[in-house]
């Protein structure tokens, strides 16, 4: 939750800087994207682990469940990073659709 708040505050600062000075500082936007990726990834990890019953019913995952969790999490993290740092406007909608499907 804190990382999401930091992301929104940084984006607000980025747009406030553009509104006041007309000068873009893309580093602020990239740092905001990193915080957004961290929040979204942590949230999806929590949802996946809850769906597997981790720490609600039991405190350990089986090997197969760990593999499935790792694969799904890696795919989500990859598409989340691609979407957050998308610079080619032709590919951005494709990344967003893939992220929504996952």
GIMONOR-V527734 format. One record per backbone hydrogen bond with DSSP energy under -0.5 kcal/mol. NH is the residue of the N-H (numbers start at 1). CO is the residue of the C=O. If there is no record, write none. Layout:
nh->(NH NH)
co->(CO CO)
//
This chain:
nh->(5 6 7 8 9 10 11 12 13 14 15 16 17 18 19 20 21 22 22 23 28 29 30 31 32 33 34 35 36 37 38 39 40 41 42 43 44 45 46 47 48 49 50 51 52 53 54 55 56 57 58 66 67 68 69 70 71 72 73 74 75 76 77 78 79 80 81 82 83 84 85 86 89 91 92 93 95 96 97 98 99 100 101 102)
co->(1 2 3 4 5 6 7 8 9 10 11 12 13 14 15 16 17 17 18 17 25 25 26 27 28 29 30 31 32 33 34 35 36 37 38 39 40 41 42 43 44 45 46 47 48 50 49 58 53 53 53 62 63 64 65 66 67 68 69 70 71 72 73 74 75 76 77 78 79 80 81 83 87 88 88 89 91 92 93 94 95 96 97 98)
//
